[in-house]
């Protein structure tokens, strides 16, 4: 099941990258078109692509922030496990006192 999740995640990333590339290329190509008026289909498509790119960019920003937060929390959790517990005795910590 893990391989299916990885393949699915990879396909989703490739699809998003393809969408970003195609949308950006479309906007760059059609920015200087001859507008036909109020109901110009090209202007409507450019507006839709801009909205989608902003939304996708915001979602990507949130995902990166959550990933960074998860990394920080796992690092802190690992450091916490390396310390001795706050409560306990020398016997429970298996510390031997030799004079």
MODELLER restraints for C-alpha pairs under 7 A, 6 or more apart:
rsr = mdl.restraints
at = mdl.atoms
rsr.add(forms.Gaussian(group=physical.xy_distance, feature=features.Distance(at['CA:23:A'], at['CA:49:A']), mean=6.07, stdev=0.5))
rsr.add(forms.Gaussian(group=physical.xy_distance, feature=features.Distance(at['CA:27:A'], at['CA:46:A']), mean=5.95, stdev=0.5))
